[in-house]
Each structure stands twice: as structure tokens, then as C-alpha cells.
């Protein structure tokens, strides 16, 4: 039941911003599905789901503080906001630390380690590539540089290539 509460909280945070609400919901759906099809553990799947829901939580604060939504600002501000919500809903310290690490690094592709991190990044790219109307060459480049899971690659190919 907690994911639903986190989704509700994120919808309130992004009130009136349908594009961003739809973005995190799509990332969540892809992340959950990729995780399930890749047969990750129950615990890892929960981390993936929560990180996908919260990955862009720092955007509004970044726009207020810096006047933009650059990835580095999201990574700076997101973990603080995510941690508050995760504490509110009683997640364990280890769980919180992993999720805020993912939120705080989800644009740092050179730091990808762990299947949870990989799936979060792949899910976010699946949505971003569509939302940004990316070219076939950009999509192919991202596929070769970023995508590692069998399911993520199949989704990318079925969606775009």
C-alpha cells in the first residue's frame, strides 16, 4: 500500500504539472515491469519501484532554487526530499539509503552499479527518449551505451527501432 501513498504524494508535489506526473508514472510502470521480467528479488523490486516513483522529486525545488531542472540539481536536492517521505512512511534505514543514492545519481550514468540502478536508468530513458522525440541515431547510441537488461533492450527495440 505504500507505493500508492508515495504516488499520491508525488501527484500533490507536481500538482498542475500533468507532464511530470505522467513521466514518473510511466517510469514506475517500466521499472516495475522490467524488474519483474528480469526476476529480481522482492526486496530489489521494491527499491526499483520506490526509486522510479521518487526519481524526479527534486525538480520543483531545483526550479525554485536554481531556475532550472538540470540533472545535477535534481541529484543534489532530490535525496533530501525523498528521505523525508521515506521516513514518513516508515522505511528502514538501509532501504532509505539505497533509494536516496539512486535518486541522487540517476543522471550519473558512469556510476551505474547494481540491477536496481540499471533498471531505474533504463526505465527513465524509455520515457525520456519518447518525450524528447529522440532521433533513431540517438536511440541507438543510448542502447549501446546504457541498456544492459534483456527486457530493457527488447522494450527499447519494440518501442523505437
C-alpha positions as CSV (number, residue, x, y, z in Angstrom):
1,X,0.0,0.0,0.0
2,X,3.0,2.3,0.5
3,X,3.7,2.8,-3.3
4,X,0.2,4.2,-3.7
5,X,0.8,6.7,-0.9
6,X,4.1,7.7,-2.5
7,X,2.4,8.1,-5.9
8,X,-0.3,10.2,-4.2
9,X,2.4,12.4,-2.5
10,X,4.2,12.9,-5.9
11,X,1.0,13.9,-7.6
12,X,0.5,16.5,-4.8
13,X,4.1,17.7,-5.3
14,X,3.6,18.1,-9.0
15,X,0.1,19.5,-8.8
16,X,-1.0,21.0,-12.1
17,X,2.0,19.5,-13.9
18,X,0.4,16.7,-15.8
19,X,3.5,16.0,-17.9
20,X,5.8,15.4,-14.9
21,X,3.1,13.3,-13.2
22,X,2.7,11.2,-16.3
23,X,6.5,11.0,-16.6
24,X,7.1,9.4,-13.2
25,X,4.1,7.1,-13.6
26,X,5.5,5.8,-16.9
27,X,9.0,5.4,-15.4
28,X,7.4,3.5,-12.5
29,X,5.4,1.2,-14.8
30,X,8.5,0.4,-17.0
31,X,10.7,-0.1,-13.9
32,X,8.3,-2.4,-12.2
33,X,7.8,-4.4,-15.4
34,X,11.4,-4.7,-16.3
35,X,12.3,-5.7,-12.7
36,X,9.6,-8.4,-12.7
37,X,10.6,-9.8,-16.1
38,X,14.3,-9.7,-15.1
39,X,13.3,-11.8,-12.0
40,X,14.9,-9.5,-9.4
41,X,14.3,-10.3,-5.8
42,X,11.3,-8.9,-4.0
43,X,13.4,-6.5,-2.0
44,X,15.2,-5.2,-5.1
45,X,11.9,-4.8,-6.9
46,X,10.6,-2.7,-4.0
47,X,13.7,-0.5,-4.2
48,X,13.2,-0.1,-8.0
49,X,9.6,0.8,-7.7
50,X,10.1,3.4,-5.0
51,X,13.1,4.9,-6.8
52,X,11.2,5.1,-10.0
53,X,8.3,6.9,-8.2
54,X,10.6,9.4,-6.5
55,X,13.4,9.8,-9.0
56,X,12.4,13.3,-10.1
57,X,11.3,14.6,-6.7
58,X,13.9,17.3,-6.8
59,X,12.7,19.0,-10.0
60,X,10.4,21.6,-8.4
61,X,12.9,22.5,-5.7
62,X,15.6,22.8,-8.4
63,X,13.4,25.2,-10.4
64,X,12.7,27.3,-7.3
65,X,16.4,27.4,-6.1
66,X,18.2,27.4,-9.4
67,X,15.6,28.4,-12.0
68,X,16.1,25.1,-13.9
69,X,15.6,21.4,-13.7
70,X,19.1,20.2,-14.6
71,X,20.1,16.7,-13.7
72,X,22.8,17.8,-11.3
73,X,20.4,20.0,-9.4
74,X,17.8,17.2,-9.2
75,X,20.5,14.9,-7.9
76,X,21.5,17.4,-5.3
77,X,18.1,18.2,-4.0
78,X,16.1,15.0,-4.6
79,X,17.6,12.8,-1.9
80,X,16.7,15.3,0.9
81,X,13.1,15.4,-0.2
82,X,12.9,11.6,-0.9
83,X,14.4,10.8,2.5
84,X,11.7,12.9,4.3
85,X,8.9,10.9,2.5
86,X,10.6,7.6,3.1
87,X,11.0,8.3,6.8
88,X,7.3,9.5,7.0
89,X,6.2,6.1,5.7
90,X,8.5,4.0,7.9
91,X,11.0,2.5,5.5
92,X,14.1,1.0,7.0
93,X,17.4,3.0,7.1
94,X,19.1,0.6,4.6
95,X,16.2,0.9,2.2
96,X,16.2,4.7,2.5
97,X,19.9,4.9,1.9
98,X,19.7,2.9,-1.3
99,X,16.7,4.8,-2.7
100,X,18.2,8.2,-2.0
101,X,21.5,7.0,-3.5
102,X,19.6,6.1,-6.7
103,X,17.6,9.4,-6.7
104,X,20.8,11.3,-6.1
105,X,22.6,9.6,-9.0
106,X,20.0,8.7,-11.6
107,X,21.6,11.1,-14.2
108,X,25.2,9.9,-13.4
109,X,25.4,7.1,-15.9
110,X,29.1,6.4,-15.2
111,X,28.1,5.4,-11.7
112,X,25.6,2.6,-12.6
113,X,26.1,-0.3,-10.3
114,X,23.5,-2.8,-9.3
115,X,20.5,-4.1,-11.2
116,X,18.2,-1.6,-9.3
117,X,20.3,1.3,-10.6
118,X,20.4,-0.2,-14.1
119,X,16.6,-0.7,-14.3
120,X,15.8,2.8,-13.0
121,X,18.1,4.4,-15.7
122,X,16.6,2.2,-18.4
123,X,13.0,3.0,-17.4
124,X,13.8,6.7,-17.3
125,X,15.4,6.6,-20.7
126,X,12.5,4.7,-22.2
127,X,10.2,7.6,-21.2
128,X,12.7,10.4,-21.9
129,X,13.5,9.2,-25.4
130,X,9.8,9.2,-26.3
131,X,9.1,12.5,-24.6
132,X,12.0,14.2,-26.3
133,X,11.1,12.7,-29.7
134,X,14.7,11.4,-30.0
135,X,16.2,10.5,-33.3
136,X,16.9,6.9,-34.3
137,X,20.7,7.6,-34.1
138,X,20.3,9.0,-30.5
139,X,18.2,6.0,-29.5
140,X,20.8,3.6,-31.0
141,X,23.6,5.4,-29.2
142,X,21.7,5.2,-25.8
143,X,21.0,1.5,-26.5
144,X,24.7,0.7,-27.0
145,X,26.0,2.8,-24.1
146,X,23.3,2.4,-21.4
147,X,21.0,-0.5,-21.9
148,X,22.1,-3.8,-20.4
149,X,19.0,-5.8,-19.3
150,X,17.4,-8.2,-21.8
151,X,14.0,-6.8,-21.1
152,X,15.1,-3.1,-21.3
153,X,16.7,-3.7,-24.7
154,X,13.6,-5.5,-26.0
155,X,11.4,-2.7,-24.9
156,X,13.7,-0.1,-26.5
157,X,13.7,-2.1,-29.8
158,X,10.0,-2.7,-29.8
159,X,9.2,1.0,-29.0
160,X,11.7,2.7,-31.3
161,X,13.9,0.7,-33.6
